[in-house]
Amino acid sequence: MTGSIAWFDELSVGDTASAGGKGANLGELTRAGLPVPPGFVITAAGYRQAIDEGGVRSELREVFAEA
């Protein structure tokens, strides 16, 4: 798994930190051969890259600090 997206068939429980719990579990189910529709997750690194490129990370920090 590299980059901003990860396909379910690339994921396992070891990818929880980068793909989230639901993504990692869907990967496990896919690898077990259970009927999971094809899909992908946006990785944590991909999300951070998107908010940085969109220039909203500082806005998010400000809103969080106000809350």
N, C-alpha and C positions, 0 to 999 in steps of 0.2 A: 504494500500500500504506500503510494507516494502521491503527493500533490493535493489538490483541493477537493477531489472527490474520491470515494472508495466504493467499489461495487460490493454488494453483499457477499458474493462468492470469494472475495479477497479478505473478508473480515473473520475474526475469531474473538474469543473472550479476552485475549491479550491486547486487543485494540480498543478497549473501553476508553482509555484516556484521550485518544485521538478521534474516535468515531462515536463516542457516547454509549451508554448502556444498551439502548434500543438497537442501535446499529450493530454493535458487537453481537447481541443476541440474535438478530436477524441473520447475521453471518453464520453463526453456529447452526441455526435451523436450516439454512441453505446447504451448508456443508454436510449436514446429517441426511440430506435428501428429502426433507419435508417440503410440502407444497407452499413455497414462498414465491410471490411474484417477483420477477427481476426488478432490481432497484439499486439505489446508491444512497450514500449519505454525503453531506458536505462535512469535511473534516474540520476539526478545531483550527488547524493551521489555515485552511481555506477561508474560514469565517474571519479570523484575525486579518488575513490579507485583504479581504473584501472591505472590512470597516476601515482599515488603514488607507486603502486606495480611494475609498469614498469620502475620506476625511471626516468620519463621524466618531472615531474613537474618543477624541477629546470631548465632544458633545456628550457622549454616553457617560464619561467620567464625571462631567459637571452635573448631569441630571442625577446620577447615582449619589454624588456628594450632597445634593440638595434634599434627596429623599431621606 
